Amino acid sequence: MNIKRALISVSDKTGVVEFAKELHNYGVEIISTGGTMKTLREAGIPVKYVSEVTGFPEIMDGRVKTLNPYIHGGILAIRDNAAHVEAMEKHNITGIDMVVVNLYPFRQTIEKPDVSLEDAVENIDIGGPAMIRAASKNFKYVTVVVNPARYNDILLQLAEGGTISDGFRMALAKEAFNHTAEYDACIAGYLAGQLGEGQFADTVHLVYEKVQPLRYGENPQQQAAFYREKHFTGSGVANARQLHGKELSFNNIVDVESAYSIVAEFDEPAAAIIKHTNPCGTGIGHTLSEAYEKAYQADPVSAFGGIIGLNREVDVVTAVQISKIFIEAVIAPSFSEDALAILSKKQNIRLLVADKLQSGCKQVDIKTVSGGMLIQERDVSIESSEDMKVVTKRQPSPEEWEQLMLAWKVVKHVKSNAIIVAGDHQTLGVGAGQMNRVGAAAIALQQAGEKTQGAVMSSDAFLPFRDTVDVAAKAGITAIIQPGGSMRDEESIQAADEHGIAMVFTGIRHFKH
């Protein structure tokens, strides 16, 4: 399709002068509006003012300028439809072959800390979306451009053949409809917030952009891709940078999220090794290498082929430790130059950098069901010992308190029913995803083996019977932390007192389904 006439009206003026100059050099007549017209004329580019086309001035502070048959008739006309051509000739309407428009900066406006409702409303574009949608609908004849990054692609096509291909016009139309859909979703979300609906409005519009296609999903027979929440600028796995290694798989990304979510719980150096979203080992220490060694020794067998999360810069000592076994991926805030050199010798290991996840972030957690989805706030609750209640005759010792807090922070990230056995600043046993709590405890205690003597235990939800306490006592557990809240709490407390176990109630549950 030849480009004879273009309408340019943009809020984001990145590259527009250079683009318009090239269009002019190709003999394209340019129509424009207020601010864009001024910019182009100052650059010496011949521009026709839109009012010269419509025969009507911009009015109402620019709210009405392009909503006119001379504009929309020029965009929407079907060029090989005789009736449309006749109407254009009868009403002296000239075709518009290209529409270069991006919209008032609504999102940037509402992100200002003290923005008023009036300012936000004034930055809702009306004419722009109308022109974009009209041009997108008529993509068979009109090229629509909403993204400055596309300018060079268009100029290349014009340079190669003097026309824009049918397929590229359709791709640009799809991009334009995404642009207006995202814009409207942002406005709807803002107004929902003004009405007090928060994150749980009557209608939810989710806008995500593709980061990369994936070879497959959880299994080879499942297609998959990785998407990032559009405009998300916080720290997290979606914004992590890969420094080295093979492309991440679907399961890698899920496990990386789990690994880094755990170590983000800790202020001290911490390491977590993940297998199938559950931590096979978590450790803390005075140094990162000490924390990693504790995490690894918690379950060396399961650590093979795992995903490692670290909450400090990876140093040489830690890098050497990690390099001794097969690991799928490591995510950390940074890597020292020497540590990166050591780990990069392993060709396939994926090395990722991401800032520490921010506790208390407002992101939501989304789970899909057949034909629908569930949305909830992320579980970012952080409890301290001051918030908890000792319900037994015996108080935990200072050392037991340290181990209890470690166990409590980790059990939050284990699939329910979840039990953690911890001691010596590391997890010793993990019981994950079991159908009953005493079964989860038995698995965790068996894994910990002889190390259960003097160790502590955490449970992600209350203990409905005394059986878990009895099993723990038999294994040598000396302190238990759990939410409490069962009708049989007294039974568990009595059992703990009988065995001389200190028991702490947190008042907070951490199911993870």
C-alpha positions in Angstrom: 0.0 0.0 0.0 1.5 3.4 -1.0 1.7 6.1 1.6 0.6 9.5 0.1 -0.8 11.2 3.2 0.0 10.7 6.9 -1.6 12.1 10.1 0.9 12.5 12.9 -0.3 13.4 16.5 1.9 12.0 19.3 2.4 12.6 23.0 5.6 10.6 23.0 7.7 12.5 20.5 10.7 10.1 20.6 12.1 9.9 17.0 9.1 11.6 15.4 11.1 14.5 13.8 13.5 12.1 12.1 10.6 9.8 11.0 8.5 12.7 9.6 11.6 14.1 7.7 12.0 10.7 6.0 8.3 10.5 5.2 8.5 14.0 3.7 11.5 12.9 1.6 9.3 10.1 0.2 6.7 12.7 -0.9 4.3 12.0 1.9 2.0 14.9 2.9 1.8 15.3 6.7 -1.2 16.5 8.7 -0.7 17.2 12.4 -2.2 18.7 15.5 -1.1 21.4 18.1 2.0 20.2 19.9 3.2 17.8 17.3 2.6 20.3 14.5 4.7 22.9 16.4 7.6 20.4 16.9 7.6 19.4 13.2 7.4 22.9 11.9 10.3 24.0 14.2 12.3 21.2 12.6 11.5 22.7 9.1 9.1 19.9 8.0 6.2 21.1 5.9 3.0 20.2 7.9 -0.7 20.9 7.2 -2.7 21.9 10.4 -5.6 19.6 11.0 -7.9 22.6 11.1 -7.0 23.3 7.5 -8.3 19.8 6.7 -11.5 19.9 8.8 -12.3 23.6 8.2 -13.0 23.7 12.0 -10.8 25.0 14.8 -9.6 23.0 17.7 -12.1 23.8 20.5 -12.7 23.0 24.2 -9.0 23.2 25.1 -8.2 20.7 22.4 -10.8 18.1 23.5 -12.3 18.3 20.0 -10.0 18.6 17.0 -9.9 15.3 15.0 -13.4 14.0 15.6 -14.5 15.1 12.1 -15.7 13.3 8.9 -12.8 14.9 7.0 -10.4 12.9 9.3 -12.4 9.7 10.0 -13.8 9.5 6.5 -10.2 9.7 5.2 -9.1 6.9 7.5 -12.1 4.6 7.3 -12.9 4.7 3.6 -12.6 1.4 1.7 -10.5 2.4 -1.2 -11.9 -0.2 -3.7 -15.5 0.3 -2.7 -17.2 2.4 -5.3 -19.8 3.8 -2.9 -17.0 4.9 -0.5 -15.0 6.5 -3.3 -18.1 8.3 -4.5 -18.8 9.6 -0.9 -15.2 10.8 -0.6 -15.5 12.7 -4.0 -18.9 14.1 -3.1 -17.7 15.5 0.2 -14.2 16.4 -0.8 -12.6 13.9 1.6 -9.0 12.9 0.9 -7.7 9.6 2.0 -5.3 9.2 5.0 -2.9 6.3 4.4 -1.0 6.4 7.7 -2.0 7.3 11.2 0.9 7.9 13.6 -0.7 8.4 17.1 0.2 7.6 20.7 -1.9 8.6 23.6 -2.0 11.2 26.4 0.2 10.0 29.2 -2.5 8.7 31.5 -0.4 6.1 33.3 2.4 8.5 33.9 -0.1 11.1 35.2 -1.7 8.8 37.8 1.7 7.6 39.0 2.5 11.1 40.3 2.1 11.0 44.1 -0.3 13.9 44.4 -2.3 13.7 41.2 -5.9 14.9 41.4 -8.9 13.2 39.9 -9.3 16.2 37.6 -5.7 16.0 36.3 -6.2 12.2 35.7 -9.4 12.7 33.8 -7.9 15.5 31.6 -5.3 12.9 30.5 -7.8 10.5 29.2 -7.4 10.6 25.4 -10.5 10.5 23.2 -9.6 11.5 19.7 -6.4 9.5 19.7 -8.0 6.1 20.5 -10.8 6.9 17.9 -8.2 7.4 15.2 -6.1 4.4 16.2 -9.1 2.1 16.2 -10.4 3.5 12.9 -7.0 3.0 11.2 -6.6 -0.5 12.8 -10.1 -1.5 11.6 -9.1 -0.4 8.1 -5.6 -1.9 8.1 -6.2 -3.3 4.6 -5.7 0.3 3.4 -4.2 2.2 6.3 -0.9 1.8 8.2 -1.3 2.6 12.0 1.7 3.3 14.2 1.5 3.6 17.9 5.0 2.6 18.9 8.1 4.8 18.0 10.2 1.7 17.9 8.4 0.8 14.7 9.5 3.9 12.8 12.7 2.3 11.5 10.8 -0.9 10.4 8.4 1.2 8.4 11.2 3.3 6.8 13.0 0.0 5.8 9.8 -1.2 4.0 9.5 2.1 2.2 13.1 2.0 1.2 12.9 -1.6 -0.1 9.7 -1.4 -2.1 8.0 2.0 -1.5 5.0 0.2 0.1 4.0 -1.3 3.4 3.2 -5.1 3.2 -0.3 -6.4 4.0 1.1 -8.7 6.8 3.0 -5.9 8.4 -0.1 -3.6 8.4 -2.1 -6.3 10.1 0.7 -6.8 12.7 0.7 -3.0 13.4 -3.1 -3.1 13.7 -2.9 -5.9 16.3 -0.3 -3.9 18.2 -2.5 -0.8 18.1 -5.5 -2.6 19.5 -3.3 -4.0 22.3 -2.2 -0.4 22.9 -5.8 1.0 23.2 -6.9 -2.1 25.3 -4.1 -1.5 27.7 -4.9 2.2 27.9 -8.6 1.5 28.6 -7.7 -1.1 31.2 -5.4 1.4 33.0 -8.2 4.0 33.1 -10.8 1.4 34.3 -8.4 0.2 37.0 -7.7 3.8 38.2 -11.4 4.6 38.4 -12.0 1.3 40.3 -9.4 2.4 42.8 -11.1 5.8 43.1 -14.3 4.0 43.9 -12.6 2.0 46.6 -12.7 -1.3 44.8 -8.9 -1.8 45.1 -7.4 -5.0 43.5 -10.7 -6.8 43.5 -12.9 -4.8 41.1 -16.0 -6.2 39.5 -14.1 -6.7 36.3 -10.3 -7.3 36.2 -8.1 -6.5 33.2 -4.7 -8.1 33.2 -2.0 -6.7 30.9 1.1 -8.8 30.5 3.8 -8.7 27.8 5.7 -11.7 26.5 9.3 -12.0 27.8 10.1 -15.1 25.8 8.6 -18.3 24.4 9.5 -21.4 26.2 10.5 -24.8 24.7 7.5 -26.3 26.6 5.6 -26.1 29.8 5.8 -28.4 32.8 5.9 -31.3 30.4 7.1 -31.6 26.7 3.5 -32.0 25.5 2.5 -28.6 26.8 3.2 -25.3 25.0 4.2 -22.4 27.1 5.6 -18.8 27.2 6.8 -16.5 29.9 5.1 -13.1 30.5 5.9 -10.1 32.6 3.3 -7.7 34.1 3.4 -4.7 31.8 5.0 -1.6 33.4 6.1 -3.6 36.5 9.3 -1.9 37.7 9.7 -3.6 41.1 12.2 -6.2 42.0 11.4 -9.8 41.3 12.0 -12.8 39.1 10.2 -11.3 36.1 12.8 -8.5 36.0 15.8 -10.7 36.7 18.7 -10.5 34.3 20.3 -13.7 33.1 24.1 -13.5 33.0 24.9 -16.9 31.8 23.7 -20.4 30.8 20.9 -22.1 28.9 17.5 -20.6 28.4 15.3 -20.9 31.4 12.5 -23.6 31.3 9.0 -23.3 32.6 9.9 -25.3 35.7 13.1 -23.4 36.2 11.2 -20.1 36.4 8.7 -21.6 38.9 11.5 -22.9 41.1 13.6 -19.7 40.9 10.6 -17.8 42.2 10.3 -20.2 45.1 14.0 -20.0 45.9 14.2 -16.3 46.0 11.0 -15.8 47.9 12.4 -17.9 50.7 15.8 -16.1 51.0 14.0 -12.7 50.8 12.5 -13.5 54.2 15.9 -13.2 55.9 18.0 -10.2 56.9 21.0 -12.4 57.6 22.9 -14.2 54.8 20.6 -17.0 53.6 20.5 -19.8 51.0 17.8 -22.0 49.8 17.9 -25.0 47.4 14.7 -25.8 45.6 13.4 -29.0 44.1 9.9 -29.0 42.6 9.0 -25.7 44.3 9.8 -27.0 47.8 13.0 -26.3 49.7 15.1 -29.4 50.2 17.5 -27.3 52.2 17.6 -23.8 53.7 20.4 -22.3 55.8 21.5 -19.1 57.4 24.9 -18.0 58.6 27.4 -15.3 59.4 28.6 -15.5 55.8 26.9 -16.5 52.5 29.2 -19.5 52.1 28.3 -20.7 55.6 24.6 -20.3 54.8 25.0 -22.2 51.5 26.9 -25.0 53.2 24.1 -25.5 55.7 21.5 -25.5 53.0 23.4 -28.1 51.0 24.2 -30.3 54.0 20.5 -30.3 54.9 19.8 -32.7 52.0 22.8 -33.3 49.7 21.0 -36.0 47.7 18.0 -33.8 46.8 20.3 -30.8 46.2 21.5 -32.4 43.0 19.9 -30.6 40.0 18.3 -28.0 42.3 17.7 -24.3 42.0 19.7 -22.1 44.5 18.5 -18.8 45.9 20.9 -16.5 47.7 20.3 -13.1 49.3 23.8 -11.7 49.2 26.3 -11.1 46.4 27.9 -14.4 45.4 31.6 -14.5 46.4 34.4 -16.7 45.4 34.1 -19.1 48.3 30.4 -19.7 47.7 30.9 -20.0 43.9 33.5 -22.7 44.5 31.1 -24.6 46.7 28.3 -24.4 44.2 30.5 -25.4 41.3 31.2 -28.8 42.9 27.7 -30.2 42.1 25.2 -30.1 39.2 22.9 -27.1 39.7 20.2 -25.9 37.3 20.2 -22.2 38.2 21.4 -19.7 40.8 19.6 -16.4 41.5 21.2 -13.7 43.7 21.4 -9.9 44.0 24.8 -9.9 42.3 27.9 -12.0 41.6 31.4 -10.8 42.1 33.5 -10.8 39.0 35.6 -13.7 40.2 32.6 -15.7 41.3 30.9 -15.2 37.9 34.1 -16.4 36.2 34.1 -19.6 38.3 30.5 -20.4 37.7 30.5 -19.5 34.0 32.9 -22.4 33.4 29.8 -24.6 33.8 28.3 -24.2 30.4 24.6 -24.8 31.2 24.2 -23.3 34.7 21.8 -20.4 34.6 23.0 -17.4 36.6 20.4 -14.7 37.3 20.5 -11.3 39.1 17.5 -9.8 40.8 17.3 -7.3 43.6 15.9 -8.5 46.9 12.2 -9.1 46.7 10.4 -6.3 48.6 8.4 -7.6 51.6 4.9 -6.2 51.6 4.6 -5.6 47.9 1.1 -5.1 46.5 1.3 -7.7 43.8 -1.4 -10.3 43.7 -1.3 -14.1 43.4 -3.3 -15.6 40.6 -4.5 -19.2 40.2 -6.5 -20.4 37.3 -9.4 -22.8 37.4 -11.5 -24.2 34.4 -13.1 -21.1 32.9 -12.0 -18.7 35.7 -9.3 -17.6 38.1 -8.8 -16.8 41.7 -7.0 -13.6 42.8 -5.6 -13.0 46.2 -3.0 -10.8 47.9 0.4 -12.4 48.1 1.2 -13.8 51.5 3.8 -11.3 52.6 3.0 -11.4 56.3 6.1 -11.3 58.4 5.7 -12.3 62.1 8.2 -11.6 64.9 8.6 -13.4 68.2 7.0 -10.3 69.9 3.7 -11.1 68.0 3.6 -14.7 69.2 2.4 -16.4 72.4 4.1 -19.2 74.3 1.2 -21.5 75.4 3.2 -24.1 77.4 4.7 -24.2 80.8 8.2 -24.2 79.4 9.5 -21.2 77.5 11.7 -21.7 74.5 15.4 -21.0 75.1 17.1 -18.2 73.1 18.7 -20.8 70.9 15.3 -22.5 70.3 13.7 -19.2 69.5 16.3 -18.7 66.7 15.6 -22.1 65.2 11.9 -21.7 65.6 12.0 -18.4 63.6 14.0 -20.1 60.9 11.6 -23.0 60.7 8.6 -20.6 60.7 9.9 -18.5 57.8 10.6 -21.5 55.7 7.4 -23.5 56.3 5.5 -20.6 54.8 7.0 -21.6 51.4 6.4 -25.3 51.6 3.4 -27.0 50.0 0.7 -27.7 52.6 0.4 -29.8 54.6 3.9 -28.7 55.6 6.2 -29.5 58.5 9.8 -28.3 58.9 12.4 -29.7 61.4 15.2 -27.3 62.0 18.3 -27.0 64.1 21.8 -25.5 64.0 20.5 -22.7 61.7 19.4 -25.0 58.9 16.4 -27.1 57.9 17.0 -30.8 58.8 13.8 -32.3 57.4 10.9 -31.2 55.2 7.5 -32.8 55.0 5.7 -31.2 52.0 2.3 -31.6 50.4 1.0 -34.5 52.5 -2.7 -35.4 53.0 -2.4 -35.3 56.8 -0.2 -33.4 59.1 1.2 -36.3 61.1 2.3 -37.9 57.8 4.2 -34.7 56.9 5.8 -34.7 60.4 6.9 -38.4 60.0 8.6 -37.6 56.6 10.4 -34.5 58.0 11.5 -36.4 61.1 12.7 -39.4 59.2 14.7 -37.2 56.9 16.3 -35.4 59.8 17.3 -38.7 61.4 19.4 -38.5 64.5 19.6 -34.7 64.2 16.0 -34.5 65.6 17.4 -34.7 69.1 17.2 -31.1 70.5 15.7 -29.8 67.2 12.6 -27.7 66.7 9.5 -28.2 64.5 7.2 -25.8 62.6 3.7 -26.5 61.1 2.1 -24.2 58.5 -1.3 -24.7 60.1 -2.7 -25.8 63.5 -2.2 -29.3 64.8 -5.7 -30.8 65.0 -4.7 -33.7 67.2 -1.9 -34.5 69.7 -0.5 -37.2 67.5 1.9 -34.8 65.8 3.2 -33.7 69.2 3.6 -37.2 70.4 5.6 -38.2 67.2 7.8 -35.1 67.6 8.5 -35.8 71.2 9.5 -39.4 70.5 12.0 -38.1 68.0 13.5 -35.6 70.5 12.0 -32.4 69.3 12.1 -29.8 72.1 10.1 -26.9 70.7 7.2 -26.5 68.2 5.8 -23.4 66.5 2.3 -23.5 64.9 -0.6 -21.1 64.3 -3.0 -22.4 66.9 -6.7 -22.0 66.5 -7.9 -25.6 66.6 -10.8 -26.7 68.7 -8.3 -29.2 70.1 -5.5 -26.7 71.0 -5.7 -27.8 74.6 -5.0 -31.3 73.7 -1.8 -30.3 71.8 -0.7 -28.0 74.6 -1.3 -30.7 77.2 0.8 -33.2 75.1 3.6 -30.6 74.8 3.6 -30.1 78.6 3.7 -33.8 79.2 6.8 -34.1 77.0 8.5 -30.9 78.3 8.2 -29.3 74.8 7.9 -25.6 74.5 5.0 -24.6 72.1 4.5 -21.2 70.4 1.3 -20.0 68.8 1.8 -17.5 66.0 -1.9 -16.7 65.4 -1.1 -16.7 61.6 -1.6 -19.6 59.1 0.6 -20.0 56.0 -1.2 -22.5 53.8 0.4 -22.9 50.3 -1.8 -24.9 47.9 
